Amino acid sequence: MRVEQLAGDAQLSVDTIRYYQKIGILHPPTREGRVALYDNSHSDRLQEIKQLSDEGFSLAQIQQLADSSPHPLLTSLNGSSDSLSFDDLVTASGTNEEIVRLAVDAGLIRPLTNNAEQFGTSTLSMLKAGVELLDAGVPFDELIHLAVRHADQVESVAKDAVALFAKHLGETSTASQTQIVENILPLVTELVAEHFRQTLIEQVGQHLREDGHSA
């Protein structure tokens, strides 16, 4: 729908709609050429703003709430609502607090994007894998160094991937973006993981050949 219809349905002026967008309490529309298009998410947001206003919240307070609210796409990508606190990670991983803290400080495990005090359940699997490598005899400092190098490279590639997706998906609605990314993410994750696995196998073979063993 166009802004005039959105304003009429919400019983607001077009100028009010645009002001809400300007101060950041209403997300921007998608565009088809020069035409700005709004959807039900904008109507729902305007209803929410009205309800908050009726409850006594000022626009400045509503703006603060908007700034602290996660984007729907991030909420979806974070997956399951199940999460673990830092203490939960330490207990469930079977390692000590210092190791978990070092992993967090190094950026190897990260809190949820919509809750800096909680970690996704997949983080526990990563920690347990690290503990098994330590138990197998890999020195902790060398393992951390390798993991940080890997994380730096992955972050660079991930930024390029997000830029690519944003370039081609940026004009679609939030709901469409969420659905597309939900479909793409497991495929990209599987592709990257399989490529890394194959590369490791190739490097193992090369290492064996250099040591005089048949691969």
Residue pairs with C-beta under 8 A, 6 or more apart in sequence:
1 9
1 37
1 38
1 39
2 35
2 36
2 37
2 38
3 14
3 17
3 18
3 29
3 36
3 38
4 14
5 38
6 17
6 38
6 42
6 43
6 46
7 13
7 14
7 16
7 17
9 43
10 17
10 43
10 46
10 47
10 50
12 46
17 26
17 46
20 26
20 46
20 49
21 27
21 28
23 59
23 63
24 63
24 66
24 67
25 45
25 49
25 59
25 62
25 63
25 66
26 42
26 45
26 46
26 49
27 41
27 42
27 45
27 174
29 36
29 37
29 38
29 42
30 36
30 37
30 39
30 171
30 172
30 173
31 37
31 171
32 171
39 173
39 175
41 72
41 173
41 174
41 175
49 62
52 61
52 62
52 65
53 59
53 62
57 65
70 78
70 113
70 114
71 174
72 174
72 175
72 178
73 174
73 177
73 178
73 181
74 113
74 114
75 114
76 178
76 181
76 182
77 113
77 181
77 182
77 185
78 112
78 113
78 114
78 120
79 120
79 122
80 120
80 121
82 121
83 112
83 115
83 118
83 119
83 120
83 121
84 92
84 118
84 119
84 120
84 121
84 123
84 124
85 117
85 118
85 119
86 100
86 104
86 117
86 119
88 119
89 100
89 109
89 119
89 123
89 124
89 127
90 96
90 97
90 100
92 124
93 100
93 124
93 127
93 128
93 131
94 128
94 131
95 127
95 130
95 131
95 134
99 130
99 131
99 134
99 140
100 109
100 127
102 144
103 109
103 127
103 130
103 144
104 110
104 111
106 144
106 147
106 148
106 151
107 148
107 151
108 126
108 144
108 147
108 148
108 151
109 119
109 123
109 126
109 127
110 119
110 123
111 117
111 118
111 119
112 118
112 119
112 120
130 143
130 147
133 143
134 140
134 143
161 188
165 181
165 184
169 176
169 177
169 180
169 181
172 180
204 215
205 215
206 215
208 214
208 215
209 215
